[in-house]
Amino acid sequence: MIKALVRAHRWRGMLESNLFASVRDLAKAEKINESYLCRVLRLTLLSPTITEAILNGQQPEGLDLARLLQSLPVEWDEQWALLQATT
């Protein structure tokens, strides 16, 4: 999960700094599926509390990357409640 978080923020930075014109261009450069790149990019929308918990190894028991890559609410409180309830 940490590797995915790092990648997500790196890719977001690359897009925001206009190193690539689109997600499609970035996916081609990284030689990965565009859909996967988009799912990983959503990790940049995780609440700071969740991100910090993952980086410190204190995420809810049973939480894995597959769950994180599923659709999550935008509201941070709702993210945390959902992730705790489904793990």
Secondary structure by P-SEA (a helix, b strand, c coil): caaaaaaaaaaaaaaaacccccaaaaaaaacccaaaaaaaaacccccaaaaaaaaacccccccccccccccccccaaaaaaaaaaac
